[in-house]
Every structure is written in structure tokens, then in C-alpha cells.
Amino acid sequence: MAGHGAPTLTVDASGLRIAIVAASWHETVMTGLIGGAQRALADAGLPDAPLVRVPGSFELPVACATLADRYDALVALGVVIRGGTPHFDYVCQAATMGLTDVSVRFRTPIGFGVLTCDDDQQALDRAGLEGSKEDKGYEAAVAALATVRALRDVPPVESPVF
């Protein structure tokens, strides 16, 4: 189980525009992930972040690409559970590569809260529900906020005078 060695981050979201983009498959797990992200944003001072729902994790990149230039950061949430076909590998790779591409291309931090699990129990353990061992929705939101703040704190580079 991941989580060991995770940083403790406290972030102020004042003045930031953040949206949550969440898949719809595995509603119980998604309820936990969304709740965790919303708690993290509320704890940081942003209690009313918009929530955009898409069908599945495969659709997260296009939704984030559509929203990236409107928000300071996004939180992408989804869950893909391994089955008996290669579908798992294709969806996980497409979501990961797609979200990475959007984040870099638009220079918009995206908190990655897409669970890629072997079974339902692994997903439930990470969903932030009562009895869960981890709260990946919360962690993804804090990561997005912390990245925005870190990048804004970088001093500008002075241009050389020629």
C-alpha cells in the first residue's frame, strides 16, 4: 500500500480557481474520491469548487483539456479495476498519458486521483470512505493546490540585457 513517506502539505487556496473532474464508473469509490477532494479544497478555503462528471477515466483527459485554460488547477478522479482483458491497460495508459499531456501542454497542474487497482477492495481501501486506509481524492486535490502555489512562488528569471 502506498502512503508511506507521503509529505504533509498545508495549502491555502485563496483566490485560486480549481475544478474537480470525475469519472462515473464505480459509484461507491467515486463518492469517496469526490468527497475527499471536496474536503481538501474546503480545508484550503475553497468550499464550492465546480464538479464535472464524465462517463469514465478514459474521458478525463478531454474534459481536463477543455477546462485547463479556465482554471488554475484541476483534480482528476477515476478508478479502473483490472479485469480479464487488456482493457485495463489501455484505459490506464490513456488516462495517465492524456492527463500528463494536458497538464504539460496547458501548464495547468492536475492532481492525479485515478486509482488503478487489481480488485474492488484495493479501490475501496484508497477511496477515503469510512474504513478506507487512504484518501486519494484528498491527496490529489492537495497535490494540485501545492503545485499551483509552488509554481507561483518561483521568482521570475531576469532577462539578460544585450
Backbone bond lengths (Angstrom), bond angles and torsions (degrees), N, CA, C in turn:
res aa  C-N    CA-C-N  psi(-1)  N-CA   C-N-CA  omega(-1)  CA-C   N-CA-C  phi
1 M - - - 1.447 - - 1.516 108.31 -
2 A 1.318 116.92 129.58 1.457 122.02 175.81 1.521 108.33 -69.60
3 G 1.308 116.72 179.03 1.449 120.57 179.25 1.505 111.67 113.63
4 H 1.323 117.76 -32.81 1.449 120.98 177.89 1.524 109.34 -65.69
5 G 1.311 116.68 125.60 1.460 120.67 179.81 1.513 114.20 87.52
6 A 1.329 118.08 5.22 1.468 121.17 -179.82 1.525 109.78 -66.46
7 P 1.333 118.17 141.34 1.460 120.67 179.45 1.523 111.49 -72.64
8 T 1.306 115.83 154.21 1.455 120.92 171.58 1.518 106.46 -98.73
9 L 1.314 117.00 114.64 1.452 122.01 -176.40 1.520 109.48 -118.04
10 T 1.305 116.06 133.62 1.452 121.79 173.37 1.511 106.37 -119.29
11 V 1.318 116.98 124.02 1.455 120.47 -172.69 1.523 110.24 -131.84
12 D 1.319 115.30 141.09 1.459 121.95 175.48 1.528 107.93 -99.84
13 A 1.322 116.45 123.19 1.465 121.23 -178.09 1.522 112.70 -95.95
14 S 1.324 117.42 8.64 1.465 120.49 -178.25 1.521 110.78 -51.87
15 G 1.313 114.79 128.87 1.454 120.57 176.05 1.510 115.34 78.51
16 L 1.323 118.22 -0.85 1.464 120.43 -179.81 1.527 110.80 -92.60
17 R 1.317 114.76 150.06 1.460 122.33 174.15 1.527 107.29 -107.84
18 I 1.322 116.14 112.87 1.460 122.35 -177.39 1.520 108.34 -127.49
19 A 1.326 117.71 138.83 1.465 121.73 174.05 1.525 108.74 -126.22
20 I 1.314 114.82 151.03 1.462 122.46 175.31 1.526 107.63 -104.46
21 V 1.325 116.40 131.21 1.463 121.98 176.26 1.524 106.24 -118.62
22 A 1.331 116.47 120.45 1.459 120.01 -171.86 1.519 112.30 -131.59
23 A 1.326 114.83 139.10 1.460 122.06 174.97 1.527 109.47 -73.33
24 S 1.317 116.15 168.91 1.460 121.04 -176.50 1.527 114.38 -110.02
25 W 1.314 118.86 -17.94 1.461 120.84 179.47 1.522 110.43 -64.62
26 H 1.327 117.18 148.52 1.473 124.34 177.27 1.534 110.40 60.26
27 E 1.324 115.01 65.10 1.466 122.23 -171.24 1.521 113.77 -55.10
28 T 1.313 119.27 -38.96 1.467 119.96 -179.81 1.523 110.63 -62.42
29 V 1.313 116.84 -47.41 1.466 120.92 178.92 1.527 109.94 -64.09
30 M 1.323 116.34 -43.22 1.465 119.65 -179.19 1.529 111.90 -64.02
31 T 1.311 117.54 -36.00 1.464 120.66 176.68 1.526 109.82 -59.11
32 G 1.318 116.50 -42.64 1.460 120.52 177.81 1.515 112.78 -66.16
33 L 1.324 116.86 -45.76 1.471 120.45 -179.67 1.524 111.38 -62.34
34 I 1.321 116.58 -45.72 1.468 120.44 179.80 1.524 110.01 -63.89
35 G 1.326 116.86 -44.55 1.462 120.21 178.39 1.514 112.00 -59.00
36 G 1.334 116.88 -41.08 1.463 120.80 178.39 1.520 112.04 -63.97
37 A 1.327 116.57 -44.19 1.470 120.36 178.77 1.522 110.60 -63.71
38 Q 1.318 116.24 -42.86 1.471 119.66 179.35 1.529 111.19 -64.72
39 R 1.326 118.38 -38.71 1.466 121.29 176.88 1.526 110.85 -63.86
40 A 1.319 116.56 -42.86 1.465 119.83 -180.00 1.520 110.99 -62.29
41 L 1.315 116.25 -44.61 1.467 119.75 -179.86 1.525 110.83 -66.89
42 A 1.319 117.43 -39.63 1.472 120.43 177.40 1.529 110.17 -64.81
43 D 1.343 117.31 -41.82 1.470 121.16 178.08 1.524 111.20 -60.78
44 A 1.327 116.73 -29.29 1.470 122.06 -179.18 1.525 112.12 -90.39
45 G 1.331 117.19 1.30 1.461 120.20 176.89 1.516 115.40 99.09
46 L 1.326 117.28 16.65 1.459 121.24 -179.44 1.535 109.08 -128.67
47 P 1.344 117.04 79.71 1.464 119.86 -172.00 1.533 116.00 -79.10
48 D 1.315 118.54 -13.07 1.462 119.92 -172.93 1.527 113.21 -123.42
49 A 1.318 117.86 45.05 1.465 120.26 179.25 1.521 110.07 -67.02
50 P 1.331 117.35 137.59 1.468 119.88 177.56 1.528 111.47 -63.43
51 L 1.321 115.58 147.50 1.455 123.36 177.41 1.514 108.18 -119.61
52 V 1.334 116.25 124.06 1.464 122.49 177.53 1.523 107.08 -114.34
53 R 1.329 116.81 124.03 1.462 121.20 179.33 1.531 109.70 -102.29
54 V 1.318 115.61 135.49 1.461 122.96 175.37 1.528 107.62 -122.61
55 P 1.331 118.01 164.76 1.469 119.09 -176.34 1.526 114.25 -59.16
56 G 1.332 117.54 -51.14 1.461 119.36 -175.26 1.515 111.91 -147.57
57 S 1.315 115.85 -177.54 1.467 121.29 -178.58 1.527 111.96 -65.84
58 F 1.331 116.94 -28.64 1.463 120.86 178.52 1.531 111.37 -61.74
59 E 1.336 117.08 -30.52 1.463 121.66 -177.37 1.527 113.36 -86.82
60 L 1.319 118.73 -6.65 1.467 121.06 -179.78 1.531 113.25 -58.43
61 P 1.334 120.36 -45.10 1.469 118.76 -178.25 1.525 114.49 -60.06
62 V 1.322 118.57 -43.07 1.463 118.96 -178.41 1.524 110.63 -68.28
63 A 1.321 117.34 -37.09 1.463 119.42 177.06 1.524 110.30 -65.38
64 C 1.320 117.19 -42.90 1.466 120.46 179.01 1.525 111.03 -66.39
65 A 1.324 117.90 -37.29 1.468 120.55 177.48 1.523 110.69 -63.40
66 T 1.315 116.67 -37.29 1.461 121.13 179.24 1.526 111.65 -67.76
67 L 1.324 117.23 -33.08 1.460 122.43 -175.97 1.525 114.68 -95.96
68 A 1.312 117.82 -16.35 1.471 121.85 -168.84 1.522 114.35 -56.40
69 D 1.310 118.16 -37.69 1.464 118.87 -177.85 1.529 112.83 -83.61
70 R 1.330 117.40 -2.57 1.470 121.83 178.75 1.520 113.14 -99.21
71 Y 1.334 117.21 -14.96 1.459 121.88 -173.30 1.526 110.82 -128.21
72 D 1.332 115.36 155.71 1.462 121.00 176.74 1.520 110.95 -74.86
73 A 1.318 116.70 -30.14 1.466 122.69 178.24 1.517 108.30 -159.44
74 L 1.322 115.13 161.01 1.456 122.73 177.58 1.522 108.76 -129.30
75 V 1.317 115.66 156.42 1.461 121.67 173.57 1.523 106.21 -121.54
76 A 1.325 117.28 116.59 1.467 122.59 -178.61 1.527 109.00 -102.01
77 L 1.325 116.14 123.37 1.459 121.72 -176.70 1.523 110.86 -125.02
78 G 1.310 115.79 135.52 1.454 120.54 177.00 1.514 109.84 -167.84
79 V 1.308 116.02 174.58 1.457 121.34 175.78 1.518 108.40 -146.90
80 V 1.326 114.21 134.36 1.462 120.90 176.06 1.527 105.86 -127.84
81 I 1.326 116.24 123.85 1.457 120.90 -178.21 1.522 108.95 -111.04
82 R 1.322 114.73 130.05 1.469 121.58 -175.95 1.528 110.66 -57.74
83 G 1.287 114.77 136.45 1.469 120.97 174.95 1.509 108.66 -121.74
84 G 1.295 116.12 -157.85 1.455 121.13 -176.86 1.514 114.72 -93.30
85 T 1.344 117.52 8.52 1.462 120.74 -179.37 1.528 109.40 -126.20
86 P 1.327 118.40 169.62 1.465 121.70 178.47 1.534 113.09 -71.69
87 H 1.324 117.90 -2.23 1.466 121.92 -179.61 1.536 111.06 -49.68
88 F 1.322 116.93 -42.99 1.470 122.67 179.42 1.532 110.83 -53.05
89 D 1.319 115.94 -49.97 1.470 120.67 -177.46 1.519 111.64 -63.03
90 Y 1.327 116.79 -42.15 1.463 120.19 -178.77 1.525 111.48 -66.64
91 V 1.311 117.68 -44.61 1.465 120.49 -178.74 1.523 110.69 -68.07
92 C 1.321 117.41 -43.67 1.473 119.94 179.30 1.523 111.10 -61.37
93 Q 1.316 116.90 -45.30 1.465 119.97 179.92 1.523 111.13 -65.72
94 A 1.329 117.55 -43.13 1.466 120.54 -179.13 1.529 110.61 -63.44
95 A 1.316 117.66 -43.47 1.467 120.56 179.84 1.528 110.58 -65.24
96 T 1.311 117.14 -46.09 1.466 121.01 -177.75 1.522 111.30 -65.34
97 M 1.308 116.81 -51.24 1.469 120.08 -178.59 1.521 111.05 -66.87
98 G 1.330 116.80 -39.44 1.455 120.56 179.89 1.518 112.09 -63.86
99 L 1.330 117.58 -45.51 1.466 120.66 179.59 1.524 111.12 -67.43
100 T 1.322 117.07 -37.50 1.462 120.18 176.55 1.521 110.41 -62.50
101 D 1.316 116.75 -45.69 1.462 121.32 178.99 1.524 111.44 -59.93
102 V 1.310 117.20 -45.83 1.471 120.94 -179.76 1.525 110.23 -61.61
103 S 1.312 116.78 -46.94 1.455 120.97 -177.92 1.532 111.55 -59.90
104 V 1.311 116.55 -45.99 1.467 120.41 -178.45 1.527 110.78 -72.01
105 R 1.330 117.09 -45.25 1.463 120.48 -177.30 1.525 112.41 -62.70
106 F 1.331 117.08 -42.07 1.456 120.80 -178.00 1.531 112.72 -93.66
107 R 1.341 116.32 -6.37 1.470 121.53 -176.61 1.523 110.83 55.95
108 T 1.311 114.74 41.11 1.458 122.80 179.03 1.527 107.96 -118.53
109 P 1.326 117.91 116.94 1.464 119.07 178.05 1.527 111.42 -60.44
110 I 1.322 115.02 138.55 1.459 121.23 176.26 1.520 107.57 -126.34
111 G 1.323 115.74 116.90 1.458 119.81 174.38 1.515 108.36 -71.10
112 F 1.321 116.89 122.17 1.470 122.03 -173.67 1.523 109.62 -91.32
113 G 1.309 116.04 102.46 1.455 121.96 178.88 1.513 111.56 -118.11
114 V 1.326 116.06 43.49 1.460 120.68 177.77 1.526 107.50 -98.59
115 L 1.311 116.07 112.61 1.458 120.67 178.48 1.519 109.43 -80.35
116 T 1.313 116.24 133.36 1.460 121.99 176.27 1.526 106.38 -121.67
117 C 1.318 116.53 99.55 1.463 121.65 -167.69 1.522 112.20 -120.47
118 D 1.327 114.46 154.10 1.455 120.34 176.57 1.519 112.46 -78.01
119 D 1.350 116.89 -27.46 1.463 119.46 -177.93 1.528 110.34 -154.30
120 D 1.329 115.23 172.21 1.460 121.46 -178.13 1.524 112.00 -59.33
121 Q 1.314 117.56 -39.97 1.467 120.49 -176.87 1.523 111.55 -62.96
122 Q 1.314 117.70 -40.40 1.470 119.91 176.77 1.527 110.26 -59.82
123 A 1.320 116.97 -41.85 1.466 120.45 179.39 1.526 110.68 -64.93
124 L 1.316 117.43 -44.94 1.456 121.11 179.32 1.530 111.37 -62.58
125 D 1.325 116.82 -36.60 1.472 120.96 178.77 1.523 112.70 -65.44
126 R 1.317 118.35 -21.42 1.463 122.40 -177.00 1.533 113.46 -107.58
127 A 1.332 116.74 -2.03 1.464 121.67 -169.46 1.522 115.26 -81.42
128 G 1.323 119.12 -10.01 1.454 119.87 -178.79 1.516 113.82 78.85
129 L 1.303 116.63 16.84 1.465 121.63 177.04 1.528 109.37 -83.96
130 E 1.322 116.73 167.19 1.456 119.30 174.73 1.533 108.37 -57.53
131 G 1.308 116.91 127.35 1.456 122.17 -177.72 1.518 114.20 91.67
132 S 1.332 118.34 -8.76 1.466 121.14 177.36 1.529 109.85 -71.36
133 K 1.312 115.81 150.88 1.464 121.35 177.82 1.521 112.30 -84.91
134 E 1.324 116.37 -24.73 1.465 121.17 -177.65 1.523 109.92 -139.18
135 D 1.325 115.44 164.63 1.470 121.91 179.86 1.536 107.71 -130.78
136 K 1.314 115.62 80.19 1.460 121.02 -174.55 1.527 113.17 -69.21
137 G 1.330 118.88 -25.63 1.458 120.72 174.58 1.524 110.59 -65.32
138 Y 1.321 116.24 -44.55 1.458 121.88 177.41 1.533 109.39 -60.96
139 E 1.324 115.58 -49.10 1.472 120.48 -178.07 1.530 111.91 -60.68
140 A 1.327 117.60 -40.35 1.467 120.69 -179.53 1.524 110.93 -64.82
141 A 1.328 117.09 -40.65 1.469 120.35 179.35 1.527 110.63 -66.31
142 V 1.324 117.41 -43.68 1.463 120.44 179.03 1.531 110.36 -63.57
143 A 1.324 117.44 -38.88 1.468 120.60 178.66 1.523 111.28 -62.08
144 A 1.329 116.77 -42.53 1.469 120.54 178.77 1.525 110.28 -62.62
145 L 1.330 116.81 -46.91 1.468 121.12 179.86 1.519 111.83 -63.05
146 A 1.315 116.51 -45.53 1.469 120.54 -178.67 1.523 111.26 -63.42
147 T 1.316 117.19 -35.54 1.466 120.24 179.42 1.520 110.86 -68.84
148 V 1.334 117.28 -42.77 1.470 119.98 176.84 1.519 109.84 -57.91
149 R 1.321 116.63 -49.38 1.466 120.52 -177.82 1.533 111.23 -63.83
150 A 1.322 117.61 -41.87 1.468 120.56 -179.86 1.526 111.13 -61.76
151 L 1.334 116.90 -42.65 1.462 120.16 -178.57 1.526 111.27 -70.42
152 R 1.315 117.03 -33.43 1.468 119.35 178.48 1.524 112.20 -72.64
153 D 1.325 116.80 -22.55 1.459 120.73 -179.41 1.528 113.28 -84.86
154 V 1.325 117.34 -7.50 1.468 120.28 178.48 1.526 108.38 -72.55
155 P 1.329 116.55 123.91 1.472 117.50 -179.72 1.524 110.83 -67.22
156 P 1.321 116.70 148.76 1.473 119.85 178.50 1.526 110.68 -66.06
157 V 1.296 114.52 149.28 1.460 120.71 176.68 1.522 108.08 -85.70
158 E 1.313 115.28 129.99 1.454 118.60 178.73 1.514 109.81 -77.01
159 S 1.304 115.32 134.78 1.466 120.18 177.62 1.517 109.14 -76.57
160 P 1.336 116.07 137.93 1.455 118.18 177.43 1.535 110.23 -67.70
161 V 1.309 115.33 145.63 1.462 120.81 178.66 1.530 107.49 -93.27
162 F 1.311 115.55 126.96 1.473 120.05 -179.94 1.499 109.93 -108.92
